[in-house]
Amino acid sequence: MSVPLRTQVKQHGIEALELMLQIASSLATALRGRVVDDNRTALSEAGAARIKEQLRSIHAAMAQHNVPAGGARALRLFSLQ
């Protein structure tokens, strides 16, 4: 079962990711499933840590270009509309 989520994360991307991972883990446990990555491989703690580090790196690169994560410019740049 895949549960794609789209949400607007204003400023706290890492915290939002951690909350999403906790919820995903709870759902997986309740449904006797597992949390997987984009390759459908079980997501380990190390894998989650790599994703968090990638997110930190992306946020840092965006900040260097005056595009704060969750800011108005970022929302315009990454809008699906």
Beta strands, then each sheet from edge to edge (+ up, - down):
end
